[in-house]
Amino acid sequence: MSYEIRLNEDGSLDEVVASNPKSYHLEQMDTGAWWMCIDMADGTAIHVNLWTRENRRILARAEVNP
């Protein structure tokens, strides 16, 4: 699999990288909350939940669905 989600030491989002994804979908779910799905060519789906805190950092939690 050629993807990587990097977080900073404080848990805030640094970057999301996916090489040759089949599709990409980013959707705002609420104020300060987003959901992202990266479908890879091999059928793997990477789901990422993103949200902000009071200090405006973007935090992320990822899950891979084979």
Protein Blocks (a to p, Z undefined) as FASTA:
>chain_A
ZZdddddfkopafbdcdehifbdcdddfbghiacdddddfkopacdddddddfkopacdd
ddddZZ
